[in-house]
Amino acid sequence: MKMLKMFLWLFPIFLFGSNGIAAEPKKVVFAYSSIGSMATGVWMAKESGAFERNGLQSEVIFISSGPVVVQALIGGDLQGGSGATNAVINAILNGAPIVGVAATANKPYHRLYVQPEINRLEDLKGKTVSVNKGSAYDSWARELEAKIGWKVESFGTQTDAVQAVLVGRADANVAGNTVIAWAVKNNPKLELSYLHTTGLVWAAPMRKDSGELRKVLENAIECMKLDNTIARMHTQWFAVAPEPGSAALTVFPGYGVPNMTGYDPTPHTPACS
């Protein structure tokens, strides 16, 4: 299947914790701009106490706009954040001093949730697919509109896109895999269906001058992968285990996102307590 020809976005601290060093907790302010799949890791980590257990004194705030998150990060009001791909990429291309700290999905997934009789993409020929307007899933679905033969209908919020399926206005919804899993977990009228991997990455940006803090955060992420903390949270919140080989389970070499600005290939071994 055709790869998604666009950048997906930042997905943060699923994953943040620390290296277990007994020192004064590092203070971080982290913002997220969505209650969807790109941000679930942020409030999951906060609510589960993962920040504090791993040496981070965290303040997690909601900012309802990805571009505003990026502006706050550039301005120094944040130490990290999750925001829309286009805002991050545009900022980097225009010289903003931010870098990606970690990939949380080495092959991000698109998930469809559908009426029970639909089991594959081809079953949606001539049917209506709902998407959140302006999202990566909106672009992806429209790229495939001619090939699949479905009709794409955009909605102002993901909640409205889900509701369209429930009331029969749409036959399927396309969104992030964890967004879909959460909706299905909480609604017996929906079920998981086709899982599409794009081969691109999601990541969390940090300022370029945050080198040591970035290493602490990435070390924490790696330790939470190695002790299956992330896998357990994924299963608890979404009622499905993370996909084998996904970034939720895989420790990648170096610091940052390979082939992205700011990547440091220096080998290291996670210092876990």
N, C-alpha and C positions, 0 to 999 in steps of 0.2 A: 504494500500500500504506500502511496506517496507520502513522503516525509512532510511534516508541517514546515512551511517555509517562512518561519518568523521566530523571533525570540520569545520564549516564554519567560517567566518572571522569577522574582526572588521568593524563596521560601525559607524562612528563618528557623529560629532556634528550636525547632523541634527538639532541640538538640543541644541547646546551650546548657552548659554546666561548666565545670572547671576541671583542673587537673588534680584536684584533691590536695593542693599545697596548703599547709596550715598557715595562713597569712590573713591580714585584714581583707575582708571581702571587697572585690572590685565593684565600684558603682557603675551601673550601665542603665541608660534610658533607651528603651527599644520600642519602636512604634510599628503598628501593623495597620493596613488600610482596607482589609477585607475580613469578613468572618467566614470566608470560603477556604478552599484547600490550601491556598498560599499562606494562610495565617494560622491554621489550626495548631501548628507546632508551637507558636508563641504562647497562646493562652493555655495550651496543654502543659507546657513546661512551667508556666507560672502557677497554675492551679495545683499541679502535682508537687510543687516545691523543688523542682529540679534545679532551678537557678541557685537557690540558697544552699541546697545540699552540696553544690559543687563550687562554692566560693564566690558567688555573684550576688551582690545586693542590687536587685533589679527593680526598675519601675517600667511597667509595660503600659503603653497608652495607645488608644485608638485614634487614628486620624483618617477621616473618611475619604481620602484622596491620595493615590499613589504619588502624583507629582509633588504634593505638599510634603509628603514624607521625605522625598528626595531633597527638597529645598531645606527642610529642617536638618537633615543629615549634613548637607553642605554647609549650612550656617553654624553647625556645631551644637545645636540643641539636642541632638541624638548621638548615641554611639553606634547604633545600628538600626536597621529597619527593613520592612518588607513593603515593596511598592510595585506599581505596574511596570511591565517590561519596557514599554515605549518610553516612559519617563526616565528610567534608569539608563537605557541605551542612548537616548538623546542627550542626557546630561554628560555621559562619558564621552560621546563624540564631540561635545562642545567643550571638553577640557575640564570637567568637574573632577575634583580630587576624591573620587570614590572608587572602590574596588569591590569585587565579589569575594566574600569570605568563604563560602562553602556551597557545594552543590547538594541539594537535598533530593533531587531526582535526576539521575544520570540519563534516564530515558523517560521523561514525563508521560503520563498516561492521560488519555481522554476516555471517559467512561460514558456510555449511554445508559440512561434508565428509561424503561419503556413499558408499554402495556405487555402483559405476560406472553402474548402470542408472537412477539417479535424476538428473534434469536440471532440475527446477523444483519449487517448493513444492507445487503441486497433486499431484505424484507421491507426496507423503508422506501423502496422505489414508489414514487407517486404519493408519498405520505409527507406529513409536516413534522419538522424537527424544530424544537424551541431552543433558543440560546439566550444568554445574557448579552445585551447589546454592547458592542465595542470590545468584547472579550476576545481572547485568543481562540476560544471555541467558536465564536461567531465567524471569525475569519476562516478558520479551518473548514467549518461546515459549508460556507459559501464557495470555497475553492473546489469542493467536491460536489457541488450542486448539480452540475451538468453530468458528471460521471455517474453518480449514484441515482440521480433522478428524483431527489427529494426536494421539498420546498422548505426553505429556512425562514423562520419567523423570529424576530428579535424582540426581547422584552427588557424593560428598564432595570429590572432586578432579577437575580437568580431565583428568588422566591416566586416571582411571577412566572418565570419560565417553568418551574416545577409545577405550579398550579395549573398551567396550561395542559400538562399531561394528565393531571388528576381529573380535570373536568372534560377531557376529550377534545380540547381545542388543538392539541398537538399529540402526535403519536409517540414521540421520544424527546428526551432532553439530552443535550451534550454539555458536559462540564468536567471539572477536575475529578479524578477518581475518588478522592476522599470526600469531596462535596457530595458526590453521588452516593457513596457508601453511607454517609450520615443520614441522607434523606431516606434511603431505602431502609436503614435500621429503624427509623422512626415512622415508617409508613408501610403497612403490609400490602397496600395496593400497588406498590412499585417493586421492581426487582432489578438486580444488576444484569447487564447484558454485555455488549461488545466492549472490550478493553483495547484501546489503540495507543501504541507507544510512538512518540515522535522522534526520539533520538537526541533531542535537545536537553538543555539543563535549566533548572530553577536554582536560584542562589540568593543569598542575603548580601546586600552591599554594606561596606564600611568605608570610612574615610581612609585615604591613602596614608595618613600619618598615624594610623592605629595599629602599626605592625605587631607590637607585643601583645596588645589586647586581642588582636585577630588570632594569634597563635593560641592564646588561652582559651578562647571560644571554640576554635576548631578542635583543640585537644579534648575539650569537654564533649563536643559532638561525637568525636571518634570513640571516646570511652563509653558513651551512652549507646553507641552501636554495638561495641564489643560485649557489653554486659546485657544486651538485649532490652535495655530500658525503652528505646524507641519502638522496638517491635512489640513490646507489651502494651505500651500506650496506644499504638496503632490498633491492636486487636481489641483493647478495652473500649476505645472510642468509636471504632468503625465496624466492629464485629467481624472483621476479616483481617487475616495476616498480611503483612507487606509482601509484595511480589519478590520471589527469589532473584537475587542480582540487583535489586533496586538500591538506591542510595540510602534508604532507611536501614539497610543491613551491611552495606559495603564501605570499608575504609579506603579512601583514595590516597595515592602518594602525594607528598608535598603539601603546601598550604594554598588554599584558594581553589579556583576552578581552572583546570587545565585548558590551555589555549585561549584564556581570557587575560586581559590586562591585569597586572599585579600578581599573577601566579608565581609562586616560589616552589621550584621542584625539589628543594632540599629534603632528603630523606629524614624521617624522624620516627621514633617509636612513641606512641601515646603513653603519657604518664598518668596512669589511672590508680585511684585509691581503692 
